[in-house]
Amino acid sequence: ACLGWAPQVTRDRAIPSVAVGTAVIAGRVLIEISGSPQPVRRARLTLESEALQRSQTTDTDTEGRYRFENLPAGSYRVRAEKAGFVPLVRDPRRAFERPAPVEIKATQTTQHDLWMVRGAALEGQVLLDTGAPAVNVIVSAVRFAYEANGRRPVAVRQARTDDRGRFRVHTLPAGEYYLDAAPDPLDILGRSPTPGRRSTAVARGYYPGAPRIEGGQTITLAIGQDVPGLNFTLSTVPTAALGGRIVDSTGKPPNAMQPRVQRVGGPVGEVRGWGASPPDVTNFTYPSVPAGEYWLMGVARPSPTGDLEFAAVRITVGGQDMANLTLTTTKGAVVNGRVDVEGGAAPALSTLQVVAHETEFELPPLPGAATLGISPARVATDGTFSFNGLFGPRLLRFDRLPVGWALKSASLDGADVTDTPVDFKGTDTPRALRIVITSLTSSVSGVVRDSAGRAVSGARVVIFGDDERAWGFRSRVIKAVESGADGRYQIAGLLDGKYHIGVALFLEDGSWMDAGVLRRLQPTASPVALAGAVELTMNLVIKP
């Protein structure tokens, strides 16, 4: 994974939008060298906007100039990319944020220059515990980011080691990184085991030699800084082969199937395998799985027109092969739901979606299947919706709720599941889900100022419930917003309860859902109680 966007487009040609206008965004991409601006040639510019059907791209010329024409009025974001360079930002912590929006009107020509700086780099050598160089190992500069399900390590830039095990990961913004090294899972998949010899693989490791990222050492980079001498060793570990077959709920081979092995708490793709080709689509093989805890999953279609079936079991992999596993799929749960509305005029229900978020593992997609039947479910005009095939632990949430509305409650077969993941499995009887949304909510607004009384733009205001047990990703009692150019903020759709409201000059996107971040914010936050759909004004001061 690399910084920002990676559009798959033909070079030197902008992709036209469906909506055609007369506005223009043009400018230069520049870098300061010895106190004077110099053009960045052949930089790739990407333009995104909801006013466009898809992104547009172009390259700078020899003077560093670029131009996007025939644009409809709207809000746009422009990003410049070039190997060895990174965007100049006021605060290095904001290096991974989206570019600031550029507002343009019809017929308007807007000059928008972009400044870049030299990227930083990490260099070193990776050896095996035998002393030999670790060849063709993927080395990643890793940072923690906040994604949909929590705080996870994310690779910012990657490089492969050469024949001496040396690497150089470059084009990095200033900041703190971990160094992660691991073999390419596709290389491991292509190796043939040696008969009679215990299978081993190079284990993932982190500089300066830790097996887990928690034991790794952070490396702080300044703008344009090269840090050499980052040498560390990877160990080899025993692996086991997993193999077996998938059968459907009747015990027969399915018409199509897709397996997946995912480390518990880990990302998809660390372990690779394959299924058999038609007409025998039953078997699967994972030839090299390091020791650990894994989810073994399968998605199958019993017949060409049949509903999808699912399976997931947690297994412990040691040094012994597990070659005769049988994974039996079952039908997913059928859920018939209804949205009830509390409060004022109901929103257009047909614009809403109910989402069943996976919380433990990620089921594999089945090639050729239009949908896994899991999420989202569109709400009909009469408030009804349905899922045909829900499987595994899932947290039910709403998408596209209008401002001022909130999810008040969710009950499944009469039991409260508002904030609790439900482990769905197939049953003979459809399950009944009732969701209540409400407009009887409160709002908090005000102005963010510094200690001198000046309005602060771009500050992060966070309001969070008083009870830590309700914290977590996708919590209903945590909301955040950024203050505007005049320092003003507003947070709407707040349910009754006790809260804390705090402000920070900078918080990374999504970090306010992390309990550790909220605990650090809590001592400087102010308590607030909300009841009865009030509109509260609270001016906030950023404390040093």
C-alpha positions as CSV (number, residue, x, y, z in Angstrom):
1,A,0.0,0.0,0.0
2,C,1.3,3.4,-0.9
3,L,0.3,7.0,0.0
4,G,-3.1,8.1,-1.0
5,W,-4.7,7.1,-4.3
6,A,-3.5,4.6,-6.8
7,P,-5.8,5.1,-9.8
8,Q,-5.4,2.6,-12.7
9,V,-5.5,5.0,-15.6
10,T,-3.7,5.5,-18.9
11,R,-0.8,7.9,-18.4
12,D,-1.0,11.4,-19.9
13,R,-4.7,11.2,-20.5
14,A,-7.4,12.7,-18.3
15,I,-10.5,10.6,-17.8
16,P,-13.5,12.8,-18.8
17,S,-16.4,13.2,-16.4
18,V,-20.0,12.8,-17.4
19,A,-20.9,16.2,-16.1
20,V,-19.2,18.8,-18.3
21,G,-18.7,22.4,-17.1
22,T,-16.6,25.4,-17.9
23,A,-14.5,25.8,-14.8
24,V,-10.8,25.3,-14.7
25,I,-8.3,24.3,-11.9
26,A,-4.7,25.0,-12.9
27,G,-1.4,25.6,-11.2
28,R,2.1,24.5,-10.7
29,V,3.8,21.8,-8.6
30,L,6.9,23.3,-7.0
31,I,9.7,22.4,-4.6
32,E,12.0,24.9,-2.8
33,I,15.7,24.4,-3.5
34,S,18.3,26.8,-2.0
35,G,15.5,29.3,-1.2
36,S,14.0,29.5,-4.7
37,P,11.0,27.6,-6.1
38,Q,11.8,25.0,-8.7
39,P,9.3,23.1,-10.9
40,V,8.5,19.4,-10.2
41,R,8.4,17.8,-13.7
42,R,6.3,14.8,-14.6
43,A,4.5,14.8,-11.4
44,R,1.2,12.9,-11.5
45,L,-1.9,15.0,-10.6
46,T,-5.1,13.4,-9.5
47,L,-8.4,15.3,-9.2
48,E,-11.4,13.9,-7.3
49,S,-14.8,15.3,-6.6
50,E,-18.4,14.2,-6.1
51,A,-19.1,16.3,-9.2
52,L,-17.1,13.8,-11.3
53,Q,-18.1,10.3,-12.1
54,R,-14.4,9.2,-11.7
55,S,-11.1,10.8,-10.9
56,Q,-9.1,12.7,-13.6
57,T,-5.3,12.6,-14.0
58,T,-2.7,14.5,-15.8
59,D,1.1,15.1,-15.5
60,T,3.0,18.3,-15.1
61,D,5.1,19.7,-17.9
62,T,8.7,20.9,-17.9
63,E,7.6,24.0,-16.0
64,G,5.7,22.0,-13.4
65,R,2.4,23.2,-14.8
66,Y,-0.9,21.3,-14.8
67,R,-4.5,22.1,-15.9
68,F,-7.9,20.4,-15.5
69,E,-10.6,21.9,-17.8
70,N,-14.3,21.6,-18.5
71,L,-15.2,21.1,-14.8
72,P,-18.6,21.5,-13.3
73,A,-18.9,23.7,-10.2
74,G,-18.2,21.9,-7.0
75,S,-15.7,20.9,-4.3
76,Y,-12.4,19.3,-5.6
77,R,-9.3,17.8,-4.1
78,V,-6.0,17.7,-5.9
79,R,-3.1,15.5,-5.1
80,A,0.4,15.5,-6.6
81,E,2.6,12.4,-6.6
82,K,6.1,11.7,-7.8
83,A,8.7,9.2,-6.7
84,G,11.1,10.7,-4.3
85,F,8.8,13.6,-3.4
86,V,5.9,14.0,-0.9
87,P,3.4,16.8,-0.3
88,L,4.5,19.7,2.0
89,V,2.2,19.8,5.0
90,R,2.1,22.3,7.9
91,D,2.1,19.5,10.5
92,P,3.8,16.1,9.7
93,R,1.0,14.4,11.5
94,R,-1.4,15.5,8.8
95,A,0.7,13.9,6.0
96,F,-1.9,11.1,5.5
97,E,-5.0,13.3,5.5
98,R,-6.9,14.0,2.3
99,P,-5.9,17.3,0.5
100,A,-7.8,20.4,1.5
101,P,-10.9,21.0,-0.7
102,V,-10.9,23.6,-3.5
103,E,-14.2,25.2,-4.1
104,I,-14.9,26.4,-7.7
105,K,-17.9,28.0,-9.3
106,A,-19.1,27.7,-12.9
107,T,-16.9,29.4,-15.5
108,Q,-14.3,30.1,-12.7
109,T,-10.6,29.6,-13.3
110,T,-8.8,28.8,-10.1
111,Q,-5.0,28.9,-9.6
112,H,-4.0,26.1,-7.2
113,D,-0.3,25.6,-6.7
114,L,1.0,22.6,-4.8
115,W,4.3,22.4,-2.9
116,M,6.3,19.3,-2.4
117,V,9.4,18.3,-0.4
118,R,12.0,15.5,-0.7
119,G,10.7,12.3,0.7
120,A,12.6,10.5,3.5
121,A,14.0,7.0,3.3
122,L,14.9,3.9,5.4
123,E,17.8,1.7,4.4
124,G,19.4,-1.4,5.8
125,Q,19.9,-5.1,5.4
126,V,17.8,-8.2,6.3
127,L,19.5,-11.4,7.2
128,L,18.2,-14.9,8.0
129,D,19.1,-16.5,11.3
130,T,21.5,-18.7,9.3
131,G,23.5,-15.6,8.4
132,A,22.5,-15.7,4.8
133,P,20.9,-12.7,3.2
134,A,17.0,-12.6,3.1
135,V,16.5,-12.3,-0.6
136,N,13.3,-10.9,-2.2
137,V,11.7,-10.2,1.2
138,I,9.1,-7.4,1.3
139,V,10.2,-4.6,3.6
140,S,7.5,-2.2,4.6
141,A,7.5,1.2,6.4
142,V,4.5,0.7,8.7
143,R,2.4,3.2,10.7
144,F,-0.6,2.6,12.9
145,A,-3.9,3.9,11.4
146,Y,-7.5,3.8,12.5
147,E,-9.7,1.7,10.2
148,A,-13.2,0.5,10.3
149,N,-12.6,-2.2,13.0
150,G,-9.9,-0.5,15.0
151,R,-6.2,0.5,15.2
152,R,-4.1,-1.5,12.8
153,P,-0.7,-1.4,11.2
154,V,-0.7,-0.2,7.6
155,A,2.1,-0.3,5.1
156,V,2.9,3.1,3.7
157,R,5.6,2.2,1.3
158,Q,7.3,-1.1,0.4
159,A,10.5,-2.4,-1.2
160,R,12.0,-5.8,-1.9
161,T,15.4,-6.9,-0.7
162,D,18.1,-7.5,-3.3
163,D,20.5,-10.4,-3.6
164,R,22.4,-9.1,-0.6
165,G,19.3,-8.6,1.5
166,R,19.6,-4.9,1.2
167,F,16.6,-2.6,1.0
168,R,15.7,1.1,0.6
169,V,12.1,2.2,1.3
170,H,11.8,5.7,0.0
171,T,9.3,8.5,-0.7
172,L,8.2,8.7,2.9
173,P,6.6,11.7,4.6
174,A,8.2,12.8,7.9
175,G,6.8,10.9,10.8
176,E,7.3,7.7,12.9
177,Y,7.5,4.3,11.4
178,Y,8.0,0.6,12.2
179,L,10.0,-1.6,9.8
180,D,8.2,-4.8,8.9
181,A,9.9,-7.6,6.8
182,A,8.1,-10.7,5.5
183,P,8.4,-13.1,2.6
184,D,6.0,-12.6,-0.3
185,P,3.1,-15.0,0.4
186,L,2.8,-15.8,-3.3
187,D,6.5,-16.9,-3.4
188,I,5.8,-19.2,-0.5
189,L,2.8,-20.6,-2.3
190,G,4.9,-21.4,-5.3
191,R,7.5,-23.5,-3.5
192,S,7.4,-27.2,-3.6
193,P,8.0,-29.0,-0.3
194,T,11.0,-31.3,0.0
195,P,9.9,-34.9,0.6
196,G,10.8,-36.1,4.1
197,R,11.9,-32.7,5.3
198,R,10.1,-30.6,7.8
199,S,8.6,-27.5,6.1
200,T,9.8,-24.1,7.4
201,A,9.3,-20.5,6.3
202,V,10.8,-17.2,7.1
203,A,8.8,-15.5,9.9
204,R,7.6,-11.9,9.8
205,G,9.7,-9.7,11.9
206,Y,10.1,-6.1,12.9
207,Y,13.2,-3.9,13.3
208,P,15.4,-4.4,15.4
209,G,14.4,-8.1,15.5
210,A,11.1,-8.5,17.2
211,P,8.6,-11.1,16.2
212,R,5.6,-8.8,16.8
213,I,5.1,-5.1,16.1
214,E,4.6,-4.4,19.8
215,G,8.3,-5.3,20.4
216,G,9.5,-3.3,17.4
217,Q,11.3,0.1,17.6
218,T,9.8,3.2,16.0
219,I,12.0,5.2,13.7
220,T,11.4,8.9,13.5
221,L,12.1,10.6,10.2
222,A,12.5,14.3,9.5
223,I,11.6,15.8,6.1
224,G,13.9,14.4,3.4
225,Q,16.0,12.4,6.0
226,D,17.8,9.2,5.0
227,V,18.3,6.7,7.9
228,P,20.8,4.0,7.0
229,G,22.1,1.0,8.9
230,L,18.7,-0.5,9.8
231,N,19.9,-4.1,9.9
232,F,18.0,-6.9,11.5
233,T,17.5,-10.7,11.3
234,L,14.5,-12.8,10.5
235,S,14.0,-16.3,12.0
236,T,12.7,-19.4,10.4
237,V,9.7,-21.2,11.8
238,P,8.1,-24.5,11.2
239,T,5.0,-24.5,9.1
240,A,2.2,-26.9,8.4
241,A,0.1,-27.7,5.3
242,L,-3.6,-27.4,5.6
243,G,-5.8,-29.3,3.2
244,G,-9.2,-30.8,2.9
245,R,-12.5,-30.3,1.2
246,I,-15.6,-28.2,1.4
247,V,-19.0,-29.8,1.3
248,D,-22.4,-28.1,1.4
249,S,-25.1,-28.5,4.0
250,T,-26.3,-31.8,2.4
251,G,-22.8,-33.3,2.5
252,K,-22.3,-33.0,-1.3
253,P,-19.7,-31.2,-3.3
254,P,-20.8,-27.6,-4.1
255,N,-21.2,-26.1,-7.5
256,A,-18.6,-23.5,-6.6
257,M,-16.6,-22.6,-3.5
258,Q,-14.0,-20.2,-2.1
259,P,-11.8,-21.0,1.0
260,R,-9.8,-18.5,3.1
261,V,-7.3,-18.8,6.0
262,Q,-7.0,-15.7,8.1
263,R,-4.9,-15.3,11.2
264,V,-7.0,-14.4,14.2
265,G,-6.8,-10.6,14.6
266,G,-4.7,-10.4,11.4
267,P,-5.3,-9.0,7.9
268,V,-6.4,-10.9,4.8
269,G,-3.7,-12.2,2.5
270,E,-0.9,-13.3,4.9
271,V,-1.5,-16.9,4.0
272,R,-2.2,-18.0,0.5
273,G,-3.7,-21.2,-0.9
274,W,-5.9,-22.5,-3.7
275,G,-9.0,-24.5,-4.5
276,A,-9.4,-27.2,-7.1
277,S,-10.5,-26.3,-10.6
278,P,-13.8,-27.4,-12.1
279,P,-15.3,-30.0,-12.2
280,D,-13.8,-30.9,-8.8
281,V,-14.2,-27.7,-6.8
282,T,-14.3,-29.4,-3.4
283,N,-10.7,-29.5,-2.4
284,F,-8.5,-26.7,-1.0
285,T,-4.7,-26.6,-0.1
286,Y,-2.6,-24.2,2.0
287,P,0.9,-25.6,1.7
288,S,2.7,-23.4,4.2
289,V,0.9,-22.0,7.3
290,P,3.1,-20.7,10.2
291,A,2.1,-21.8,13.7
292,G,-0.7,-19.8,15.3
293,E,-4.4,-19.3,15.6
294,Y,-6.4,-19.0,12.4
295,W,-9.9,-18.8,11.0
296,L,-10.6,-21.4,8.3
297,M,-13.5,-20.2,6.2
298,G,-15.4,-21.2,3.2
299,V,-18.2,-19.8,1.0
300,A,-20.0,-22.2,-1.3
301,R,-22.8,-22.2,-3.8
302,P,-24.5,-25.7,-3.7
303,S,-26.1,-25.2,-7.2
304,P,-25.8,-22.7,-10.0
305,T,-29.0,-20.9,-8.7
306,G,-28.8,-21.8,-5.0
307,D,-28.3,-19.5,-2.1
308,L,-24.7,-19.1,-0.8
309,E,-23.6,-21.1,2.2
310,F,-20.9,-20.4,4.7
311,A,-18.5,-22.0,7.2
312,A,-15.9,-20.7,9.7
313,V,-14.0,-22.6,12.3
314,R,-11.1,-21.5,14.5
315,I,-8.1,-23.8,14.4
316,T,-4.7,-24.0,16.0
317,V,-1.8,-24.7,13.7
318,G,1.3,-26.3,15.1
319,G,4.1,-28.1,13.3
320,Q,1.9,-31.0,12.1
321,D,0.2,-31.1,8.8
322,M,-3.6,-31.0,8.8
323,A,-4.4,-32.6,5.4
324,N,-7.8,-34.2,5.8
325,L,-10.0,-31.4,7.1
326,T,-13.7,-31.2,6.1
327,L,-15.4,-27.8,6.2
328,T,-19.2,-28.1,6.0
329,T,-21.1,-25.0,5.0
330,T,-24.5,-24.0,6.3
331,K,-27.1,-21.6,5.1
332,G,-26.9,-18.0,6.3
333,A,-29.6,-16.5,8.4
334,V,-32.6,-14.9,6.8
335,V,-33.5,-11.7,8.6
336,N,-36.6,-9.7,7.9
337,G,-36.4,-6.2,9.3
338,R,-38.4,-3.1,9.9
339,V,-37.4,0.5,10.6
340,D,-39.6,2.4,13.0
341,V,-39.4,6.1,13.2
342,E,-39.6,8.2,16.4
343,G,-39.9,11.9,16.4
344,G,-40.7,14.4,13.7
345,A,-41.1,14.0,10.0
346,A,-39.6,10.8,8.8
347,P,-36.6,10.9,6.4
348,A,-37.0,9.3,3.0
349,L,-36.6,5.7,4.1
350,S,-35.7,4.5,0.7
351,T,-32.4,6.4,0.9
352,L,-31.3,4.5,4.0
353,Q,-29.3,1.3,4.4
354,V,-28.8,-1.2,7.2
355,V,-25.3,-2.5,7.4
356,A,-24.2,-5.8,9.1
357,H,-20.5,-5.2,9.8
358,E,-18.2,-8.2,10.2
359,T,-16.4,-8.1,13.5
360,E,-14.2,-11.3,13.8
361,F,-13.2,-12.3,10.3
362,E,-13.7,-11.4,6.6
363,L,-15.5,-14.0,4.5
364,P,-14.0,-14.6,1.1
365,P,-15.8,-13.4,-2.0
366,L,-17.1,-16.1,-4.3
367,P,-16.1,-15.5,-7.9
368,G,-19.1,-15.1,-10.1
369,A,-21.5,-14.4,-7.2
370,A,-23.3,-11.0,-7.4
371,T,-23.4,-10.6,-3.6
372,L,-22.6,-12.4,-0.4
373,G,-26.1,-11.5,0.8
374,I,-24.6,-9.8,3.8
375,S,-24.7,-6.0,3.6
376,P,-25.9,-3.4,3.1
377,A,-29.7,-3.9,3.0
378,R,-31.7,-1.2,1.3
379,V,-34.7,0.0,3.2
380,A,-38.0,0.1,1.2
381,T,-40.4,3.0,1.3
382,D,-42.6,1.2,3.8
383,G,-39.6,0.8,6.2
384,T,-39.0,-2.9,5.5
385,F,-35.7,-4.5,4.6
386,S,-34.2,-8.0,4.5
387,F,-30.9,-9.9,4.6
388,N,-30.8,-13.3,2.8
389,G,-27.7,-15.0,4.1
390,L,-26.2,-13.4,7.2
391,F,-23.3,-15.4,8.7
392,G,-20.8,-14.8,11.5
393,P,-20.5,-12.1,14.2
394,R,-21.9,-8.8,13.0
395,L,-22.7,-5.4,14.4
396,L,-25.8,-3.8,13.0
397,R,-25.6,-0.2,12.1
398,F,-27.2,2.4,9.8
399,D,-25.7,4.1,6.8
400,R,-26.9,7.4,5.3
401,L,-28.9,8.6,8.3
402,P,-29.7,12.3,7.9
403,V,-28.1,14.9,10.1
404,G,-29.9,15.1,13.5
405,W,-31.1,11.5,13.4
406,A,-29.7,8.6,15.4
407,L,-30.0,4.8,15.8
408,K,-31.9,4.5,19.1
409,S,-32.3,0.7,19.4
410,A,-32.1,-2.6,17.6
411,S,-33.8,-5.8,18.7
412,L,-33.5,-9.3,17.2
413,D,-36.4,-11.6,18.0
414,G,-37.2,-9.3,20.9
415,A,-33.6,-9.3,22.4
416,D,-31.6,-6.0,22.5
417,V,-28.7,-6.1,20.1
418,T,-28.1,-2.4,19.7
419,D,-24.5,-2.5,20.7
420,T,-23.7,-6.2,20.7
421,P,-22.5,-8.2,17.7
422,V,-24.8,-11.1,16.8
423,D,-23.4,-14.4,15.7
424,F,-25.6,-15.2,12.8
425,K,-26.2,-18.8,11.6
426,G,-28.8,-20.4,9.4
427,T,-32.1,-21.4,10.9
428,D,-35.3,-22.8,9.6
429,T,-37.2,-19.7,10.8
430,P,-36.5,-16.2,9.5
431,R,-35.3,-13.9,12.3
432,A,-37.1,-10.6,13.0
433,L,-35.1,-7.4,13.4
434,R,-36.6,-4.2,14.6
435,I,-34.6,-1.0,14.4
436,V,-35.8,2.4,15.8
437,I,-34.3,5.6,14.5
438,T,-35.1,8.9,16.2
439,S,-34.9,12.6,15.6
440,L,-35.4,13.4,19.3
441,T,-31.7,14.1,19.6
442,S,-29.6,16.9,21.0
443,S,-26.9,19.0,19.4
444,V,-23.9,20.8,20.7
445,S,-22.3,23.8,18.9
446,G,-19.9,26.6,19.6
447,V,-16.5,28.1,18.8
448,V,-13.1,26.7,19.4
449,R,-10.5,29.3,20.5
450,D,-6.9,29.2,21.7
451,S,-5.7,30.6,25.0
452,A,-5.4,34.1,23.5
453,G,-9.0,34.0,22.4
454,R,-8.3,33.5,18.7
455,A,-10.6,31.2,16.7
456,V,-8.9,27.9,15.7
457,S,-9.8,26.2,12.5
458,G,-9.1,22.5,11.8
459,A,-9.3,21.5,15.5
460,R,-10.9,18.2,16.3
461,V,-13.9,18.3,18.7
462,V,-14.9,15.0,20.2
463,I,-18.0,14.2,22.3
464,F,-18.0,10.7,24.0
465,G,-20.2,8.9,26.4
466,D,-19.3,8.9,30.1
467,D,-19.5,5.0,30.3
468,E,-16.3,3.4,28.9
469,R,-18.2,0.2,28.3
470,A,-20.0,1.9,25.4
471,W,-16.7,3.0,23.7
472,G,-15.4,1.2,20.7
473,F,-15.4,1.5,16.9
474,R,-18.8,2.3,15.5
475,S,-20.0,3.4,18.9
476,R,-23.3,5.4,19.0
477,V,-22.0,7.6,21.8
478,I,-18.9,8.9,20.1
479,K,-19.0,11.7,17.6
480,A,-16.3,14.0,16.2
481,V,-16.2,17.0,13.9
482,E,-13.5,19.5,12.8
483,S,-13.9,23.2,13.5
484,G,-14.4,25.4,10.5
485,A,-12.4,28.4,9.2
486,D,-14.1,30.6,11.8
487,G,-13.6,28.1,14.6
488,R,-17.2,27.1,14.7
489,Y,-18.3,23.5,15.1
490,Q,-21.6,21.6,15.5
491,I,-22.3,18.0,16.5
492,A,-25.9,16.8,16.0
493,G,-27.8,13.5,16.5
494,L,-26.8,13.0,20.1
495,L,-28.8,10.6,22.2
496,D,-29.8,11.3,25.8
497,G,-27.0,10.6,28.3
498,K,-23.9,11.8,30.1
499,Y,-21.0,12.8,27.9
500,H,-17.6,14.4,27.9
501,I,-16.6,16.9,25.3
502,G,-13.0,17.7,24.5
503,V,-10.9,19.3,21.8
504,A,-7.5,18.7,20.3
505,L,-5.5,20.6,17.8
506,F,-5.0,17.4,15.8
507,L,-6.4,13.9,16.0
508,E,-5.9,11.3,13.2
509,D,-9.0,10.3,11.4
510,G,-10.9,7.6,13.3
511,S,-8.6,7.7,16.3
512,W,-11.3,9.1,18.5
513,M,-13.0,5.7,18.5
514,D,-10.0,4.2,20.3
515,A,-10.4,3.9,24.0
516,G,-6.7,4.8,24.7
517,V,-7.2,8.1,22.8
518,L,-10.3,8.9,24.7
519,R,-8.7,8.3,28.0
520,R,-5.9,10.7,27.1
521,L,-8.5,13.3,26.1
522,Q,-10.8,12.8,29.1
523,P,-8.8,14.8,31.8
524,T,-9.1,18.1,29.7
525,A,-12.7,17.4,28.5
526,S,-15.8,19.0,30.1
527,P,-18.7,16.9,31.3
528,V,-22.1,17.5,29.7
529,A,-25.5,15.9,30.3
530,L,-28.0,15.8,27.4
531,A,-31.8,15.1,27.8
532,G,-34.9,16.1,26.0
533,A,-33.6,17.1,22.5
534,V,-31.7,20.3,23.6
535,E,-29.6,22.6,21.5
536,L,-26.6,23.4,23.7
537,T,-23.9,26.0,23.1
538,M,-20.4,25.2,24.4
539,N,-17.4,27.3,23.5
540,L,-14.2,25.4,23.8
541,V,-10.6,26.4,24.5
542,I,-7.6,24.3,23.4
543,K,-5.5,23.9,26.4
544,P,-1.7,23.8,26.1
